[in-house]
Amino acid sequence: MKASGTELVTKLTQDPHKVRDEREKVLEVAIGRKVRAFRKQKNFTVAELSRLTDISIGMLSKIENGNTSPSLTTLQTLAHALSVPLTSLFKGYEERREAVHTKAGEGLEIEREGTRAGHQYNLLGHIGSNSSGVMVEPYLIELTKESDTFKTFQHEGIEMIYMLEGEVGYRHGSEHYTLQAGDTLFFDADAPHGPEILLKLPIRYLSIITYPRDR
């Protein structure tokens, strides 16, 4: 079944232009977020954690919201009640947020599993362990007159194709799509898919694959 953007009925909640408050960068907020996350993992209410630690509900609320700087003794008490190492409460503050800049023509040319003859894959960047729990593989793919065509490429995750140049007949499952420069195809990559007919060469497109980090 073909779907278009006009058929999207689910309200999207991510704001791509949202800027976090400056105070969210400080240690107190990072600690508060970890305390709240560990408390929820244990299925503790604030009141239950208060009883376990003898820390008032009001103080716990301030800690979780990053509105106070808890003492080392308080943090040790919380870590003990939550059964986590003390250092884990600082993890969010210490984590590095990475960015990868790949200049034009400098993508790493690789062979992916299932790569066919004449299909040039350039990996445009890679970030390993990250806080989102999602892996993203961005590729620039180029097809020429020597390129094979195929119908049955399958892998886990979600994939998005954005056409840069040329024209291709692209199959996904039982559907066939004619893609030209500027077109986008977004799909479940577990279904058989691939460039079936090379209509106008050369063909260049971006392929962005996302999947859970712990597959």
N, C-alpha and C positions, 0 to 999 in steps of 0.2 A: 504494500500500500504506500503510495507516494504521499509525502506530507510537505506542507509549505509553512513558512513562518506565520502566515495569517491564521493558521489553525491552532496556534499555540494558545492554550487556555489557562495553563498553570501560571500563577503570579510569581514572577521572579523577584527574589528578595535581596540578591547581592547588589550593592551599589558600587559600580566600578570606579566612581569618582570620590568615594568616601575617604576622608582624611582623618586618621585617628587623632584624638586629643593628645597634645604634647605630653601630658602627664602619664600617658600609657606607656611611655618609654622608660619610666623610672623603676627602680628595684621594687618598691612597695607594691606596685600594680602587678608586676610579674609574680611576686610571691603570692599575692591575693588570688590570682588566677589559678595557680597551682594548688593552693589550699582548697579552693572551691572544687576544682576538678577531682582531686583525690577524695574529697568528702562525698561527691556524687558517685564516684566509683564504688565507694563503700556503702552507698545507699543510706548515708547518715543525713538526718535533718540538722539544721543549725542547732536546734535545741538538744539533740542527742550528742552532738560533738561538744556542746557546752557542758553537759553533764559529765562526759568522759574526761574533760580537761580542766574543769573548774574555771574556765574562761567565760565571761559573761556573753550572752547572745549579742548584746550591743557591740562589745569589743570584737567578737568574731565577724560581725557584719562589717565593721570598719576595716578589719584585716582583709577580708575577701574583696572589698571594694577598693583596696589600695589607699585608704584614707588615713592610715596610721603606720608608723614604723615599729613593728613588733620587736621585742627584745629577743636575744638569743635564747634565753630560757623559755620564752613563750613558743618560739619556733621548735625547740627541742620537744616541748610538751605536745605540740600539734603533730610533729613527725612521728612521735611514739604512738599517739592515739590513732593515727592514720596508717601505721605500720609501713612507713616509707623512710628511706634514708634522709637525713637532714638536708644533704646536698641537693636532693631532688626538688626541693622547694625553690631553688635558685635557677633551675634549669632553663626556664623561659627567658630569664634575663641574660643568660650566658650564650644562648643559641645564636649562631651566625645566620644571617639571611643572605643568601647568595644570589648573584646575578651573573649571567654569562653573555659576553658580547662577542659575536662572531662577525668578522668583517666579510664583505662580499668576496666570494671565491675561496674563502678559507674554511668552509665546512669540512668536517672529516669524512672522507669517502669510505664507506664501509659496505660490507655484504651482510644483509639481514637474512635470517632463516627464511627460506622460500624465495630468495631473490632470483629473478630470471635473467637470462642473457640480455645484455643491452640496457638493463635498468640501472641507472646510476643513482645511488642513494648518498646524499650528503647530510650527515647529522649536524644540525645547526646549533646544538647545545645540549648539555645534560647536567641536571642537578640531582645528586643522589638522595641521601637521607634528608628529609625536610618535614616541617611541622604539619603539612597538609595531609600526609599519608597517601598522596597521589604521585605517581610517576608520569612524566610527560616526555615523549620522544618526538621532537620536531625534525622533519626531513624535507629537504628539497630533492624532488625526484625528476629526473630527465629521461625522456624516451626518444629514441631516434629510429631511423629506418632499420637498424639492426635489432631492434628490441622485439623480444617475444611478446605474445599476448597470452592471457590466461584467465580462467574464470573461478578458480577454487583456492584463493588465498584466504586463510582464516587465522585469527588470533584473538586473544582476550582484549577487552577494553572497548573504548569509544574512539572513533576516528573521525577527523574532519579533513576534507580535501578542499583546497582553494586553488583554482586554476589561474596560472600566470600567463601561459602561452600555448597556442595550438588548440586542438579539438580532439576529444577522445570519447568513444562509447564505453561507458563504465558500468559494469554490472554489480548489483548488490542483491544477493538472494535471487529471486525470480524477476526482479525489476531491472530495467535498462535505462540509463541516463546519458544524454548527450551533454557533455561538459565543454564549455568554451571559456576563454579568458574572462575572469571576474566571477565565474560561477563557484558556488560552494556546495559540497555534499557532506552531510553530517550523518553518521550511521553507527549501528552496533556492529563492531568488527568481528563478532563471532559467526556472522553469516558469511557464506562464500562471497568474495568480492574481488574486483580487479579490473584493469583496463582491458576490455575485450576487443575493441576495434580502434585502431590508430587512424583517426580521420584526417588530421592535419598536423604534419610534423614541422619542426620539432615540438615536443610536448613537454612543458615544465609545470609542475604543481607542488604546492606545499601539502605535506601530509603530517598531521599532528595527532599522535596516538596517546591516549591517557588510560591508565589502569591502576588499580590499587597497588601500593608498594609491596605488601606482603601477599604475593600470589601463591 
